[in-house]
Amino acid sequence: MIGWQYFRGAALVAAIGLTAAACNQDRHPAETAGQKVDRAAHEVAASTKNIAANAASVVDDAALTAKVKAALFAEPGLKTLQIDVETHDAVVTLAGSVDSDVLHKRAVQIAGSLSGVRQVVDKLVVKSG
């Protein structure tokens, strides 16, 4: 019995020694792996930030489009089904047709007066006759 316990103890000491030696040898690769993980985490964070910014921009553009459409709809005489509104980076593009020069100017004025609209691109045409 004493021999078995001695052998088991010696095996345990040897295993601990080998593990410690392996840890010392692997220290540099472990640090390199840690640096790789850190770099990957930073890259993911940067990508996520860019994706979030783009998503926010799309949401802001959609909100501006809805706001412009609502404001045009509230204006007597403007038929919003005849006016297409698109927004990209807070630049609103109005396209389609209106019934008169007065309504044409009014549509552009309404879109340009809304907060958040940086610029209005006017592609509206006045229907003839």
PLY file of the C-alpha trace (Angstrom):
ply
format ascii 1.0
element vertex 129
property float x
property float y
property float z
element edge 128
property int vertex1
property int vertex2
end_header
0.00 0.00 0.00
2.71 2.45 0.83
4.30 1.90 -2.59
1.03 2.66 -4.39
0.47 5.87 -2.44
4.05 6.92 -3.05
3.70 6.26 -6.78
0.42 8.20 -6.88
1.98 11.16 -5.04
5.02 11.17 -7.31
2.78 11.09 -10.37
0.80 14.03 -9.00
3.98 16.05 -8.34
5.24 15.25 -11.84
1.95 16.28 -13.39
1.97 19.58 -11.51
5.56 20.21 -12.59
4.79 19.49 -16.25
1.73 21.73 -16.14
3.74 24.59 -14.64
6.48 24.15 -17.24
3.92 24.11 -20.03
2.35 27.28 -18.69
5.69 29.07 -18.73
6.42 27.94 -22.29
2.96 28.96 -23.51
2.99 32.36 -21.88
4.00 34.24 -25.00
1.50 32.47 -27.31
-1.22 33.09 -24.72
-0.41 36.80 -24.70
-0.45 36.84 -28.49
-3.84 35.12 -28.48
-5.07 37.68 -25.96
-3.82 40.50 -28.17
-5.58 38.91 -31.14
-8.80 38.71 -29.15
-8.43 42.35 -28.11
-7.79 43.43 -31.71
-10.76 41.41 -32.96
-12.95 42.91 -30.23
-11.90 46.43 -31.27
-12.61 45.64 -34.92
-16.04 44.24 -34.06
-16.77 47.30 -31.92
-15.76 49.64 -34.75
-17.85 47.70 -37.27
-20.80 47.66 -34.91
-20.46 51.41 -34.39
-20.44 51.98 -38.17
-23.45 49.70 -38.66
-25.30 51.46 -35.86
-24.50 54.88 -37.34
-25.71 53.77 -40.77
-28.86 52.27 -39.27
-29.51 55.49 -37.36
-29.05 57.45 -40.58
-31.56 55.24 -42.38
-34.03 55.62 -39.52
-33.52 59.40 -39.49
-34.04 59.54 -43.26
-37.21 57.47 -43.00
-38.49 59.74 -40.24
-37.74 62.84 -42.33
-39.52 61.30 -45.32
-42.57 60.61 -43.16
-42.47 64.12 -41.71
-42.28 65.71 -45.16
-45.11 63.55 -46.48
-47.29 64.44 -43.48
-46.59 68.16 -43.90
-47.36 68.02 -47.62
-50.53 66.05 -46.95
-51.69 68.74 -44.49
-51.34 71.43 -47.15
-54.62 72.12 -48.99
-54.31 71.56 -52.72
-51.31 69.27 -52.64
-52.08 65.74 -53.71
-49.42 63.75 -51.95
-50.09 60.71 -54.14
-48.62 62.73 -57.01
-45.47 63.69 -55.05
-42.73 61.17 -54.32
-40.52 61.95 -51.35
-37.13 60.32 -50.86
-34.50 61.18 -48.28
-30.81 60.31 -48.14
-28.46 61.83 -45.57
-31.11 64.46 -44.71
-31.36 65.57 -48.35
-35.02 65.39 -49.39
-35.88 64.83 -53.04
-39.35 65.79 -54.25
-40.44 64.27 -57.55
-43.75 64.01 -59.35
-46.28 66.58 -60.40
-48.30 69.41 -58.93
-51.22 71.38 -60.33
-49.72 74.91 -60.30
-46.60 77.01 -59.86
-47.92 78.19 -56.50
-48.27 74.60 -55.23
-44.86 73.75 -56.67
-43.19 76.54 -54.70
-45.24 75.72 -51.61
-44.23 72.03 -51.65
-40.53 72.92 -51.87
-40.95 75.56 -49.15
-42.73 73.13 -46.81
-40.08 70.43 -47.22
-37.24 72.90 -46.74
-38.73 74.42 -43.61
-38.81 71.19 -41.61
-36.18 70.64 -38.95
-33.65 68.01 -39.90
-33.90 68.66 -43.64
-30.48 69.73 -44.89
-31.42 70.35 -48.50
-34.32 69.91 -50.91
-33.77 68.58 -54.42
-36.68 69.79 -56.55
-37.69 67.42 -59.35
-41.34 68.48 -59.35
-43.09 69.44 -62.56
-46.21 71.52 -62.99
-48.95 69.73 -64.91
-50.08 71.56 -67.99
-53.71 72.26 -68.62
0 1
1 2
2 3
3 4
4 5
5 6
6 7
7 8
8 9
9 10
10 11
11 12
12 13
13 14
14 15
15 16
16 17
17 18
18 19
19 20
20 21
21 22
22 23
23 24
24 25
25 26
26 27
27 28
28 29
29 30
30 31
31 32
32 33
33 34
34 35
35 36
36 37
37 38
38 39
39 40
40 41
41 42
42 43
43 44
44 45
45 46
46 47
47 48
48 49
49 50
50 51
51 52
52 53
53 54
54 55
55 56
56 57
57 58
58 59
59 60
60 61
61 62
62 63
63 64
64 65
65 66
66 67
67 68
68 69
69 70
70 71
71 72
72 73
73 74
74 75
75 76
76 77
77 78
78 79
79 80
80 81
81 82
82 83
83 84
84 85
85 86
86 87
87 88
88 89
89 90
90 91
91 92
92 93
93 94
94 95
95 96
96 97
97 98
98 99
99 100
100 101
101 102
102 103
103 104
104 105
105 106
106 107
107 108
108 109
109 110
110 111
111 112
112 113
113 114
114 115
115 116
116 117
117 118
118 119
119 120
120 121
121 122
122 123
123 124
124 125
125 126
126 127
127 128
